Amino acid sequence: MRIIRPDAFATQQWKNGGGVTHEIARAEDESGLIWRLSMAEVASDGPFSAFPGLERILTVIDGAGLILETDGGPIAARPLDPVRFSGDLTIHGRLIGGKVRDLNLIYDPKRIDGAVRLVDGTHPLHDGPVAALYCLSGRFRLSGEEIGSGCVAILDPAATAPKADPGATGLYISLQEVSV
């Protein structure tokens, strides 16, 4: 297991000035991006970056949410309710009541099947060879290590799942290889 604390996230301002992205972790090879986990601070309405050929799962972790305006109709991104959409979509994000922070999983759907779900320690966590846990509140523990609020643990597939302290919540990110 590797714990990534917020001060280790790679931060980049958006070109349009509407927010900030904090890259948490990524995997890539000679063919390109396999997956990327990041957090965004969205400060104003505006266009979303396109990720052609990739899939996205966005989960609002702070704030009232976003409406993602697309040619196919709006997608409501509500707090702690992961929404999946194509990185090919042209999206204009509209804030529902002020700034938001969201967790983003971007991945190559030809190689990976990604999922994000809310956990509180009452459900088993491991269901893929690569997994991560973003602690929203409280603490999770594994092998004497503490995963505190705002931290991300990249989990070893062979390890037992982290245990949640009472009241702890998190987002579990699973990445399974697509069978050919």
N, CA, C and O of each residue as an XYZ file, in Angstrom:
720
protein
N       0.843     -1.174      0.000
C       0.000      0.000      0.000
C       0.894      1.245      0.000
O       1.937      1.293      0.651
N       0.449      2.224     -0.740
C       1.137      3.512     -0.775
C       0.112      4.595     -0.444
O      -0.930      4.685     -1.094
N       0.406      5.416      0.565
C      -0.499      6.500      0.948
C       0.010      7.793      0.322
O       1.177      8.158      0.460
N      -0.903      8.475     -0.371
C      -0.569      9.753     -1.009
C      -1.337     10.846     -0.271
O      -2.567     10.855     -0.245
N      -0.592     11.752      0.318
C      -1.201     12.844      1.083
C      -1.414     14.048      0.154
O      -0.708     14.193     -0.844
N      -2.381     14.903      0.480
C      -2.696     16.038     -0.403
C      -1.502     16.914     -0.770
O      -1.475     17.480     -1.863
N      -0.507     17.042      0.124
C       0.638     17.885     -0.214
C       1.531     17.257     -1.284
O       2.434     17.917     -1.799
N       1.286     15.985     -1.625
C       2.050     15.320     -2.679
C       1.315     15.307     -4.024
O       1.870     14.846     -5.022
N       0.071     15.809     -4.062
C      -0.663     15.874     -5.322
C       0.029     16.878     -6.243
O       0.506     17.915     -5.781
N       0.086     16.580     -7.536
C       0.671     17.497     -8.526
C      -0.422     18.478     -8.967
O      -1.415     18.079     -9.576
N      -0.229     19.759     -8.656
C      -1.260     20.768     -8.869
C      -0.981     21.597    -10.122
O       0.151     21.998    -10.390
N      -2.061     21.841    -10.884
C      -1.940     22.652    -12.101
C      -3.185     23.527    -12.243
O      -4.311     23.039    -12.154
N      -2.968     24.824    -12.464
C      -4.066     25.759    -12.721
C      -4.635     25.482    -14.107
O      -3.897     25.122    -15.025
N      -5.946     25.650    -14.260
C      -6.551     25.497    -15.567
C      -6.222     26.698    -16.438
O      -6.112     27.825    -15.954
N      -6.068     26.440    -17.723
C      -5.766     27.515    -18.678
C      -6.863     28.565    -18.726
O      -6.588     29.746    -18.937
N      -8.128     28.130    -18.528
C      -9.239     29.085    -18.599
C      -9.463     29.825    -17.276
O     -10.354     30.670    -17.193
N      -8.669     29.523    -16.242
C      -8.774     30.218    -14.967
C      -9.939     29.784    -14.096
O     -10.159     30.358    -13.030
N     -10.691     28.776    -14.536
C     -11.895     28.370    -13.807
C     -11.684     27.348    -12.719
O     -12.645     26.925    -12.076
N     -10.438     26.935    -12.495
C     -10.219     25.944    -11.451
C      -8.795     25.428    -11.415
O      -7.889     25.973    -12.047
N      -8.629     24.353    -10.650
C      -7.327     23.736    -10.419
C      -7.508     22.218    -10.459
O      -8.517     21.696     -9.985
N      -6.531     21.521    -11.024
C      -6.517     20.059    -10.975
C      -5.345     19.614    -10.121
O      -4.236     20.135    -10.233
N      -5.618     18.636     -9.263
C      -4.590     18.012     -8.435
C      -4.483     16.558     -8.888
O      -5.349     15.742     -8.574
N      -3.424     16.235     -9.625
C      -3.246     14.846    -10.051
C      -2.737     14.041     -8.869
O      -1.775     14.425     -8.205
N      -3.403     12.911     -8.617
C      -3.077     12.063     -7.476
C      -2.192     10.904     -7.909
O      -1.145     10.663     -7.308
N      -2.605     10.189     -8.943
C      -1.837      9.036     -9.428
C      -2.234      8.756    -10.870
O      -3.315      9.137    -11.320
N      -1.338      8.081    -11.586
C      -1.631      7.720    -12.969
C      -0.813      6.512    -13.364
O       0.225      6.217    -12.771
N      -1.305      5.813    -14.386
C      -0.569      4.707    -14.992
C      -0.635      4.904    -16.500
O      -1.702      5.159    -17.060
N       0.516      4.784    -17.146
C       0.573      4.898    -18.597
C       1.678      3.998    -19.113
O       2.558      3.571    -18.366
N       1.616      3.723    -20.389
C       2.664      2.951    -21.037
C       2.897      3.546    -22.420
O       2.435      4.650    -22.711
N       3.612      2.818    -23.273
C       3.935      3.347    -24.601
C       2.689      3.611    -25.450
O       2.751      4.385    -26.405
N       1.557      2.978    -25.115
C       0.315      3.202    -25.858
C      -0.459      4.415    -25.359
O      -1.404      4.855    -26.014
N      -0.074      4.960    -24.215
C      -0.752      6.137    -23.675
C      -1.280      5.919    -22.280
O      -0.838      5.023    -21.560
N      -2.230      6.750    -21.908
C      -2.807      6.713    -20.570
C      -3.625      5.446    -20.375
O      -4.446      5.086    -21.219
N      -3.392      4.774    -19.252
C      -4.208      3.626    -18.861
C      -5.283      4.114    -17.900
O      -6.464      3.814    -18.078
N      -4.871      4.875    -16.871
C      -5.811      5.491    -15.950
C      -5.145      6.661    -15.236
O      -3.922      6.737    -15.125
N      -5.998      7.577    -14.753
C      -5.527      8.720    -13.971
C      -6.577      9.030    -12.909
O      -7.778      9.025    -13.179
N      -6.102      9.296    -11.709
C      -6.968      9.704    -10.615
C      -6.570     11.128    -10.239
O      -5.397     11.403     -9.989
N      -7.546     12.030    -10.200
C      -7.257     13.427     -9.880
C      -8.429     14.046     -9.134
O      -9.526     13.491     -9.089
N      -8.171     15.200     -8.556
C      -9.207     15.973     -7.901
C      -9.214     17.348     -8.559
O      -8.163     17.903     -8.875
N     -10.398     17.880     -8.758
C     -10.522     19.217     -9.347
C     -11.246     20.134     -8.388
O     -12.189     19.732     -7.706
N     -10.787     21.377     -8.347
C     -11.487     22.438     -7.642
C     -12.092     23.318     -8.724
O     -11.376     24.006     -9.451
N     -13.408     23.290     -8.826
C     -14.110     24.022     -9.877
C     -14.664     25.306     -9.269
O     -15.522     25.267     -8.387
N     -14.164     26.445     -9.749
C     -14.531     27.740     -9.175
C     -15.558     28.500    -10.000
O     -16.192     29.427     -9.494
N     -15.733     28.117    -11.280
C     -16.687     28.847    -12.120
C     -17.213     27.937    -13.212
O     -16.634     26.891    -13.503
N     -18.310     28.348    -13.807
C     -18.870     27.628    -14.946
C     -17.866     27.666    -16.088
O     -17.098     28.619    -16.216
N     -17.874     26.613    -16.930
C     -16.988     26.641    -18.080
C     -16.836     25.293    -18.737
O     -17.396     24.295    -18.282
N     -16.059     25.271    -19.831
C     -15.873     24.032    -20.588
C     -14.998     23.033    -19.820
O     -14.109     23.408    -19.056
N     -15.285     21.760    -20.052
C     -14.476     20.675    -19.506
C     -13.448     20.263    -20.544
O     -13.696     20.374    -21.745
N     -12.312     19.796    -20.096
C     -11.306     19.259    -21.018
C     -11.820     17.957    -21.632
O     -12.472     17.151    -20.967
N     -11.515     17.776    -22.899
C     -11.882     16.538    -23.588
C     -10.781     15.506    -23.388
O      -9.600     15.847    -23.326
N     -11.179     14.247    -23.288
C     -10.244     13.127    -23.191
C     -10.681     12.084    -24.217
O     -11.265     11.062    -23.856
N     -10.395     12.346    -25.513
C     -10.852     11.456    -26.581
C     -10.416     10.009    -26.355
O      -9.266      9.727    -26.015
N     -11.380      9.098    -26.556
C     -11.118      7.663    -26.439
C     -11.101      7.148    -25.014
O     -10.934      5.949    -24.791
N     -11.270      8.039    -24.042
C     -11.225      7.630    -22.643
C     -12.607      7.755    -22.009
O     -13.498      8.406    -22.554
N     -12.767      7.133    -20.873
C     -14.001      7.185    -20.089
C     -13.710      7.959    -18.808
O     -12.579      7.966    -18.323
N     -14.743      8.616    -18.261
C     -14.588      9.383    -17.015
C     -15.638      8.981    -16.010
O     -16.777      8.669    -16.358
N     -15.230      8.995    -14.747
C     -16.179      8.906    -13.640
C     -15.870     10.092    -12.735
O     -14.764     10.210    -12.209
N     -16.846     10.963    -12.558
C     -16.699     12.165    -11.755
C     -17.589     12.025    -10.525
O     -18.756     11.646    -10.631
N     -17.026     12.335     -9.354
C     -17.784     12.288     -8.110
C     -17.574     13.598     -7.361
O     -16.450     13.917     -6.972
N     -18.644     14.354     -7.156
C     -18.563     15.589     -6.389
C     -18.331     15.213     -4.931
O     -19.103     14.449     -4.351
N     -17.256     15.757     -4.335
C     -16.935     15.436     -2.940
C     -17.145     16.621     -1.998
O     -17.116     16.460     -0.778
N     -17.356     17.795     -2.559
C     -17.604     18.978     -1.736
C     -18.368     19.985     -2.574
O     -17.985     20.258     -3.711
N     -19.442     20.542     -2.033
C     -20.260     21.498     -2.760
C     -21.573     20.864     -3.194
O     -21.793     19.666     -3.016
N     -22.447     21.699     -3.771
C     -23.804     21.274     -4.134
C     -23.871     20.454     -5.416
O     -24.845     19.733     -5.635
N     -22.854     20.551     -6.264
C     -22.852     19.748     -7.479
C     -22.688     20.566     -8.744
O     -22.494     21.782     -8.717
N     -22.774     19.847     -9.852
C     -22.598     20.415    -11.187
C     -23.669     19.877    -12.121
O     -24.152     18.757    -11.955
N     -24.029     20.678    -13.089
C     -24.805     20.188    -14.224
C     -23.835     20.186    -15.399
O     -23.275     21.221    -15.761
N     -23.646     19.012    -15.987
C     -22.757     18.865    -17.138
C     -23.621     18.946    -18.391
O     -24.334     18.002    -18.732
N     -23.548     20.077    -19.066
C     -24.342     20.288    -20.276
C     -23.633     19.622    -21.457
O     -22.481     19.937    -21.754
N     -24.333     18.694    -22.131
C     -23.782     17.992    -23.292
C     -24.767     18.103    -24.448
O     -25.917     18.491    -24.244
N     -24.330     17.766    -25.658
C     -25.232     17.758    -26.816
C     -26.362     16.756    -26.629
O     -27.447     16.925    -27.186
N     -26.106     15.705    -25.840
C     -27.120     14.680    -25.596
C     -28.023     14.983    -24.421
O     -28.867     14.160    -24.065
N     -27.866     16.146    -23.809
C     -28.679     16.511    -22.658
C     -27.820     16.656    -21.411
O     -26.645     16.288    -21.417
N     -28.398     17.189    -20.348
C     -27.627     17.436    -19.130
C     -27.368     16.164    -18.328
O     -28.161     15.222    -18.339
N     -26.243     16.169    -17.638
C     -25.895     15.112    -16.699
C     -25.761     15.789    -15.338
O     -24.968     16.718    -15.182
N     -26.532     15.328    -14.354
C     -26.469     15.909    -13.015
C     -25.392     15.198    -12.210
O     -25.446     13.981    -12.028
N     -24.424     15.948    -11.735
C     -23.363     15.418    -10.870
C     -23.649     15.922     -9.456
O     -23.304     17.051     -9.106
N     -24.274     15.086     -8.664
C     -24.675     15.427     -7.299
C     -23.637     14.919     -6.303
O     -22.866     14.016     -6.628
N     -23.603     15.476     -5.107
C     -22.607     15.061     -4.115
C     -22.628     13.555     -3.838
O     -23.678     12.960     -3.595
N     -21.444     12.968     -3.883
C     -21.170     11.572     -3.553
C     -21.931     10.568     -4.407
O     -22.152      9.432     -3.988
N     -22.331     10.985     -5.604
C     -23.033     10.113     -6.548
C     -22.219     10.056     -7.840
O     -22.377     10.919     -8.704
N     -21.341      9.041     -7.986
C     -20.467      8.982     -9.167
C     -21.260      8.971    -10.480
O     -22.251      8.252    -10.605
N     -20.816      9.772    -11.454
C     -21.424      9.772    -12.780
C     -20.352      9.408    -13.813
O     -19.229      9.910    -13.778
N     -20.733      8.531    -14.718
C     -19.833      8.031    -15.757
C     -20.236      8.648    -17.087
O     -21.420      8.742    -17.408
N     -19.222      9.074    -17.868
C     -19.504      9.625    -19.190
C     -18.250      9.522    -20.053
O     -17.142      9.332    -19.553
N     -18.452      9.648    -21.331
C     -17.363      9.539    -22.292
C     -16.488     10.787    -22.260
O     -16.990     11.908    -22.180
N     -15.181     10.580    -22.324
C     -14.240     11.689    -22.427
C     -14.315     12.385    -23.772
O     -13.725     13.450    -23.952
N     -15.038     11.794    -24.726
C     -15.231     12.387    -26.046
C     -16.278     13.506    -26.033
O     -16.305     14.337    -26.940
N     -17.139     13.531    -25.008
C     -18.226     14.507    -24.978
C     -17.702     15.935    -24.862
O     -16.717     16.205    -24.174
N     -18.386     16.833    -25.549
C     -18.162     18.260    -25.352
C     -19.050     18.653    -24.180
O     -20.272     18.508    -24.237
N     -18.421     19.157    -23.108
C     -19.162     19.442    -21.873
C     -18.908     20.869    -21.421
O     -17.781     21.365    -21.436
N     -19.994     21.508    -21.021
C     -19.912     22.802    -20.337
C     -20.451     22.565    -18.936
O     -21.615     22.198    -18.773
N     -19.619     22.770    -17.925
C     -20.031     22.563    -16.541
C     -20.667     23.807    -15.971
O     -20.180     24.922    -16.159
N     -21.782     23.594    -15.260
C     -22.484     24.697    -14.605
C     -22.605     24.369    -13.117
O     -23.174     23.342    -12.746
N     -22.069     25.243    -12.271
C     -22.125     25.040    -10.826
C     -23.555     25.175    -10.324
O     -24.308     26.026    -10.799
N     -23.928     24.338     -9.365
C     -25.287     24.391     -8.808
C     -25.361     25.309     -7.596
O     -26.493     25.552     -7.177
N     -24.420     25.803     -7.031
C     -24.581     26.647     -5.851
C     -23.238     27.055     -5.297
O     -23.048     27.120     -4.082
N     -22.345     27.318     -6.153
C     -21.014     27.713     -5.699
C     -19.968     26.666     -6.046
O     -20.258     25.664     -6.699
N     -18.771     26.916     -5.602
C     -17.617     26.074     -5.923
C     -17.838     24.620     -5.509
O     -18.570     24.325     -4.563
N     -17.184     23.723     -6.245
C     -17.203     22.300     -5.899
C     -15.795     21.732     -6.007
O     -14.923     22.284     -6.678
N     -15.606     20.618     -5.328
C     -14.422     19.770     -5.531
C     -14.948     18.432     -5.997
O     -15.959     17.940     -5.495
N     -14.259     17.844     -6.958
C     -14.683     16.535     -7.434
C     -13.476     15.625     -7.642
O     -12.369     16.076     -7.935
N     -13.727     14.344     -7.483
C     -12.723     13.320     -7.727
C     -12.997     12.748     -9.104
O     -14.139     12.421     -9.426
N     -11.950     12.623     -9.927
C     -12.094     12.153    -11.304
C     -11.252     10.922    -11.543
O     -10.056     10.901    -11.250
N     -11.883      9.906    -12.075
C     -11.174      8.738    -12.580
C     -11.327      8.781    -14.091
O     -12.442      8.766    -14.612
N     -10.201      8.835    -14.790
C     -10.188      8.833    -16.253
C      -9.413      7.599    -16.668
O      -8.312      7.362    -16.172
N      -9.982      6.794    -17.588
C      -9.332      5.531    -17.934
C      -9.649      5.120    -19.367
O     -10.601      5.597    -19.983
N      -8.812      4.216    -19.872
C      -8.979      3.678    -21.218
C      -9.935      2.490    -21.150
O      -9.552      1.439    -20.636
N     -11.174      2.620    -21.652
C     -12.159      1.547    -21.521
C     -11.850      0.305    -22.361
O     -12.471     -0.741    -22.171
N     -10.903      0.415    -23.278
C     -10.504     -0.771    -24.048
C      -9.603     -1.678    -23.217
O      -9.438     -2.861    -23.516
N      -9.020     -1.093    -22.158
C      -8.066     -1.845    -21.341
C      -8.513     -2.031    -19.897
O      -8.119     -2.992    -19.236
N      -9.340     -1.103    -19.412
C      -9.713     -1.075    -17.997
C     -11.219     -0.869    -17.855
O     -11.832     -0.122    -18.616
N     -11.798     -1.542    -16.870
C     -13.169     -1.267    -16.458
C     -13.071     -0.597    -15.100
O     -12.663     -1.230    -14.126
N     -13.435      0.665    -15.021
C     -13.312      1.429    -13.788
C     -14.641      1.552    -13.077
O     -15.707      1.511    -13.692
N     -14.552      1.704    -11.764
C     -15.748      1.922    -10.951
C     -15.360      2.747     -9.733
O     -14.234      2.669     -9.242
N     -16.313      3.537     -9.257
C     -16.139      4.336     -8.045
C     -17.399      4.146     -7.228
O     -18.510      4.233     -7.750
N     -17.216      3.882     -5.922
C     -18.389      3.756     -5.060
C     -18.087      4.286     -3.672
O     -16.948      4.264     -3.205
N     -19.137      4.759     -3.030
C     -19.051      5.266     -1.674
C     -18.955      4.085     -0.721
O     -19.706      3.119     -0.852
N     -18.032      4.156      0.241
C     -17.871      3.091      1.236
C     -17.804      3.697      2.630
O     -17.411      4.848      2.820
N     -18.199      2.887      3.587
C     -18.122      3.327      4.976
C     -17.533      2.244      5.867
O     -17.659      2.311      7.090
N     -16.901      1.261      5.277
C     -16.277      0.201      6.044
C     -17.178     -0.986      6.285
O     -16.723     -2.001      6.813
N     -18.454     -0.891      5.911
C     -19.356     -2.018      6.129
C     -19.415     -2.951      4.923
O     -20.028     -4.016      4.997
N     -18.792     -2.570      3.825
C     -18.799     -3.393      2.619
C     -17.369     -3.823      2.304
O     -16.429     -3.085      2.598
N     -17.188     -5.005      1.710
C     -15.832     -5.384      1.306
C     -15.321     -4.425      0.246
O     -16.082     -3.984     -0.616
N     -14.039     -4.101      0.304
C     -13.485     -3.109     -0.604
C     -12.866     -3.705     -1.850
O     -13.081     -3.179     -2.942
N     -12.116     -4.767     -1.733
C     -11.328     -5.245     -2.870
C     -12.183     -5.937     -3.913
O     -12.873     -6.910     -3.609
N     -12.141     -5.443     -5.139
C     -12.754     -6.162     -6.251
C     -12.030     -5.878     -7.557
O     -12.656     -5.833     -8.616
N     -10.729     -5.686     -7.493
C      -9.944     -5.471     -8.700
C      -8.465     -5.531     -8.410
O      -8.060     -5.389     -7.256
N      -7.638     -5.740     -9.436
C      -6.196     -5.858     -9.220
C      -5.523     -4.549     -8.851
O      -4.471     -4.567     -8.213
N      -6.087     -3.429     -9.224
C      -5.571     -2.123     -8.809
C      -6.734     -1.419     -8.137
O      -7.829     -1.342     -8.696
N      -6.503     -0.916     -6.963
C      -7.580     -0.248     -6.249
C      -7.002      0.921     -5.456
O      -5.826      0.936     -5.092
N      -7.858      1.883     -5.206
C      -7.469      3.032     -4.396
C      -8.632      3.383     -3.490
O      -9.788      3.080     -3.785
N      -8.305      4.025     -2.388
C      -9.310      4.495     -1.449
C      -9.030      5.959     -1.161
O      -7.941      6.313     -0.709
N     -10.018      6.812     -1.424
C      -9.923      8.226     -1.065
C     -10.742      8.406      0.202
O     -11.945      8.147      0.201
N     -10.111      8.845      1.277
C     -10.791      9.032      2.549
C     -11.484     10.387      2.559
O     -10.832     11.428      2.479
N     -12.810     10.366      2.657
C     -13.600     11.597      2.705
C     -13.664     12.165      4.116
O     -13.548     13.374      4.321
N     -13.851     11.270      5.089
C     -13.947     11.713      6.482
C     -13.529     10.576      7.404
O     -13.618      9.402      7.044
N     -13.079     10.936      8.584
C     -12.648      9.933      9.543
C     -11.318      9.320      9.148
O     -10.467      9.974      8.546
N     -11.154      8.036      9.503
C      -9.904      7.336      9.195
C     -10.182      5.887      8.821
O     -11.094      5.248      9.346
N      -9.375      5.395      7.908
C      -9.310      3.976      7.599
C      -7.931      3.511      8.042
O      -6.992      4.305      8.094
N      -7.807      2.245      8.356
C      -6.522      1.699      8.819
C      -6.227      0.387      8.103
O      -7.119     -0.407      7.805
N      -4.928      0.192      7.837
C      -4.472     -1.048      7.229
C      -3.015     -1.264      7.615
O      -2.179     -0.377      7.442
N      -2.719     -2.445      8.139
C      -1.348     -2.836      8.496
C      -0.634     -1.774      9.328
O       0.531     -1.464      9.080
N      -1.329     -1.224     10.306
C      -0.719     -0.221     11.173
C      -0.637      1.170     10.563
O      -0.221      2.109     11.241
N      -1.019      1.326      9.312
C      -1.003      2.625      8.634
C      -2.382      3.271      8.736
O      -3.407      2.590      8.725
N      -2.384      4.584      8.833
C      -3.619      5.345      8.912
C      -3.843      6.090      7.602
O      -2.941      6.746      7.080
N      -5.064      5.978      7.081
C      -5.462      6.707      5.880
C      -6.441      7.774      6.353
O      -7.612      7.478      6.589
N      -5.973      9.008      6.492
C      -6.781     10.086      7.040
C      -7.546     10.847      5.980
O      -7.359     10.636      4.782
N      -8.401     11.724      6.432
C      -9.237     12.532      5.554
C      -8.390     13.281      4.524
O      -7.408     13.937      4.872
N      -8.786     13.175      3.247
C      -8.081     13.847      2.162
C      -6.949     13.038      1.571
O      -6.387     13.423      0.546
N      -6.600     11.915      2.198
C      -5.508     11.067      1.702
C      -6.049      9.979      0.784
O      -7.219      9.601      0.855
N      -5.165      9.486     -0.078
C      -5.501      8.406     -0.991
C      -4.537      7.260     -0.730
O      -3.327      7.458     -0.623
N      -5.090      6.064     -0.629
C      -4.255      4.872     -0.493
C      -4.352      4.083     -1.786
O      -5.445      3.725     -2.226
N      -3.200      3.811     -2.395
C      -3.137      2.897     -3.532
C      -2.918      1.521     -2.903
O      -1.891      1.272     -2.271
N      -3.883      0.644     -3.084
C      -3.918     -0.611     -2.344
C      -3.242     -1.746     -3.097
O      -3.363     -1.866     -4.316
N      -2.542     -2.557     -2.360
C      -1.932     -3.773     -2.884
C      -3.036     -4.810     -3.047
O      -3.770     -5.072     -2.094
N      -3.173     -5.408     -4.234
C      -4.263     -6.357     -4.450
C      -4.204     -7.567     -3.517
O      -5.232     -8.201     -3.276
N      -3.042     -7.895     -2.995
C      -2.918     -9.064     -2.124
C      -3.234     -8.735     -0.665
O      -3.392     -9.639      0.155
N      -3.326     -7.449     -0.342
C      -3.540     -7.052      1.057
C      -4.999     -7.188      1.454
O      -5.892     -7.212      0.607
N      -5.224     -7.276      2.752
C      -6.588     -7.231      3.245
C      -7.112     -5.806      3.073
O      -6.333     -4.859      2.969
N      -8.406     -5.668      3.044
C      -9.013     -4.349      2.841
C      -8.851     -3.492      4.088
O      -8.849     -4.013      5.204
N      -8.717     -2.185      3.908
C      -8.646     -1.282      5.064
C      -9.914     -1.365      5.907
O     -11.002     -1.627      5.393
N      -9.761     -1.142      7.186
C     -10.900     -1.102      8.111
C     -11.213      0.349      8.429
O     -10.310      1.162      8.629
N     -12.497      0.666      8.472
C     -12.934      2.034      8.738
C     -13.160      2.239     10.226
O     -13.729      1.380     10.900
N     -12.714      3.375     10.733
C     -13.102      3.785     12.073
C     -14.588      4.115     12.034
O     -15.113      4.422     10.963
N     -15.282      4.063     13.169
C     -16.710      4.416     13.178
C     -16.930      5.803     12.563
O     -16.246      6.765     12.912
N     -17.892      5.886     11.646
C     -18.235      7.149     11.007
C     -17.380      7.526      9.810
O     -17.656      8.526      9.148
N     -16.342      6.742      9.518
C     -15.477      7.060      8.378
C     -16.197      6.770      7.065
O     -16.964      5.812      6.964
N     -15.941      7.613      6.058
C     -16.471      7.386      4.717
C     -15.357      7.600      3.708
O     -14.404      8.336      3.962
N     -15.488      6.954      2.570
C     -14.495      7.104      1.527
C     -15.063      6.758      0.173
O     -16.199      6.299      0.052
N     -14.256      6.985     -0.841
C     -14.589      6.562     -2.191
C     -13.611      5.467     -2.578
O     -12.395      5.653     -2.533
N     -14.163      4.320     -2.959
C     -13.350      3.196     -3.380
C     -13.294      3.194     -4.901
O     -14.326      3.232     -5.570
N     -12.085      3.149     -5.438
C     -11.866      3.179     -6.870
C     -11.322      1.815     -7.279
O     -10.269      1.402     -6.795
N     -12.022      1.115     -8.159
C     -11.520     -0.176     -8.636
C     -11.233     -0.093    -10.123
O     -11.942      0.575    -10.876
N     -10.185     -0.781    -10.526
C      -9.755     -0.812    -11.924
C      -9.481     -2.267    -12.284
O      -8.513     -2.855    -11.802
N     -10.316     -2.840    -13.114
C     -10.134     -4.219    -13.529
C      -9.736     -4.247    -15.000
O     -10.280     -3.516    -15.828
N      -8.777     -5.106    -15.297
C      -8.400     -5.257    -16.710
C      -9.559     -5.842    -17.475
O     -10.255     -6.733    -16.988
N      -9.767     -5.332    -18.684
C     -10.820     -5.844    -19.555
C     -10.310     -7.133    -20.172
O      -9.216     -7.170    -20.735
N     -11.109     -8.193    -20.065
C     -10.701     -9.447    -20.698
C     -10.987     -9.392    -22.195
O     -12.020     -8.886    -22.634
N     -10.067     -9.915    -22.942
C     -10.155     -9.839    -24.394
C     -10.912    -11.027    -24.950
O     -11.087    -11.133    -26.164
